[in-house]
Amino acid sequence: MKVKKLQFPSHMFKHGKSHTPIHNAWLRMKGRCYNIKNIRYKDYGGRGIKVCARWRYSFEDFYADMMDIPKGKSIDRIDNDLHYSCGKCKECIKRGWRKNCKWSTNKEHARNRRSNRRITYRGETKLLMEWSEKLKINRETIANRLDRFGWSIQEALTLPVRKGLYNRRCYGK
C-alpha cells in the first residue's frame, strides 16, 4: 500500500521561522488576545487588548518590526493598558496607536504590571519598588507606612527607618 504524501500550501512555509522562539512569541501574543480558551485571555483579550492588523495577520511584518528575540527577553507592551501595535499600519494610524512593544527582561516585565503601585513625590512618579531602591528603604516598610499606619507619602519616604519600631508614635510624634 502506498502512503499519500500530504501537500501543504506554499504560503505556510515562506518565512522559514515556524517553531522558532520569535514565531512562538507571535502565536502566544495572538492567543492571549483572541483565544478565549487561553488561560491568559482574561488579562489580555478579555480587557480589550488587541494585536494591530499588520501584526495579527502577518508574521513577516511582525518579524520585520521586532526582529529576533534578544537572549533573556520576551515581548512586552510599553504601556500595558494599550495594544500590541506596530504604530505604522493603517489601523494604528487611524486609531492613533503608537508602537507599543519591545523586548524586555523578566525584571522589566515585573515593573510593567497593572498591579504595581505608583507613587508621586515632589513631582516625580516612580514605582514603590523604585522608591525603595533609590532610598534604600525596604518596599514593605514603605507600603506599611502608607497603608497600615496611614503616613503621608513624604513621611513614608523621608523618615529614617528604626529597627523594631512599627508606627509613627515610636518616633515621638
Secondary structure, DSSP 8 states (H G I E B T S, - for coil): ---------GGGGSS--TTSHHHHHHHHHHHHHH-TTSTTGGGTGGGT--B-HHHHS-HHHHHHHH-S--TT-EEEESSTTS-B--S-SHHHHHHT----EEEE-HHHHHTS-TT--EEEETTEEEEHHHHHHHHT--HHHHHHHHHTS---HHHHHHS---TT--SGGGGT-
